[in-house]
Amino acid sequence: MEPIVSQLLQYGEPAVRFKVLTGVLGQDPEDMLIAALRMTVRRSPPVQALLAHRDKEGRLPYHAYQKWLGALWTLVQLADLGYPSDDEDLIPLREQVHDWLLSPSHTRNVPVLQGRARRCASQEGNAVLAMLTLGLADERTEELARRLQGWQWPDGGWNCDRNPQATHSSYHETLIPLRALALHARHTGDPASESAVEQGVEVLLKRQLFLRRSTGEIIDPAFVQLHYPYYWHYNILYALHVMAEIGALGDPRCARALDLLETKRLSDGGWPAEAKYYTVYRQGKLRSGHSLVDWGGARIRRRNPWITADALAVLQAAGRLNAV
């Protein structure tokens, strides 16, 4: 076993241990010992911070989409941390998300221009992903999945660009619906979700996850900067993580991104956070973009445990790591 794996298994944050045990060492998330660890995650400081501001009804006092405080982002983060499923305490947060996404004002806000639905599908994608992962899915989750299927562009992805001339899907808006519908297909066997995934994955793979087809140049410098949490922002680590989940990591078009991920490894065996999309809340008024958890900041010469755990899982899935 690589030393870095052993070190992370001793890390104080149980969610990091959960990521390593399940993502790197392949242990079943429903195993008795892992289930006990997930209950520890439920009581951990990051989770307690994320849920601290709930009112007596269990709801958060912000719009469901307020970055990064609202119910949607809270559920997405809990799902990524290995929070135990089927917890009824989270139902009020689910209701906040559904009340927003299925409200008439939100539903009407999907213009169709040049035959393409202009929708920030990462929102519905993150909702479907969180509900399924946390055991909170119901018939409204199915409705969100159907909407994602219906909004898919001819090239296989999604986009909210209201420029009528926009004809190519957005990486940011494609990766998360792709992941969500892949999970939906695994849970339900829905052939429409399976078909959507088959089409959507090509949007990313035909560009090797981060390169322009026309020139071979990097599409966006931010795509190759490692960051955590992912929120709705695309990067190669998150993309590779999704490729592993849907069984596409063995496609040779993932090789360039895998090579690049390996070059970012630090001498201590870990990976750094090269960027961040949050500001840690310290005091005063909570604002959009605040995080109630310090995820380690962006320090390019210092190992970030969250990114390291995910990077190790990707390389293990790709057969590029001797973790066992």
Secondary structure, DSSP 8 states (H G I E B T S, - for coil): --HHHHHHHT-S-HHHHHHIIIIIS---TTSHHHHHHHHHHHTSHHHHHHHTT--TTS--SS-TTSTTTSHHHHHHHHHHHT--SS-GGGHHHHHHHHHHHTSHHHHT---EETTEE---HHHHHHHHHHHHHTT---HHHHHHHHHHHHH--TTS-------TT--S--HHHHHHHHHHHHHHHHHH--HHHHHHHHHHHHHHHTTTTTB-TTT--BS-GGGGS--SS-TT---HHHHHHHHHHHT-TTSGGGHHHHHHHHHT--TTS--EE---S-EE--SS---TTEESS-----EEEEE-HHHHHHHHHHHHHTT-----
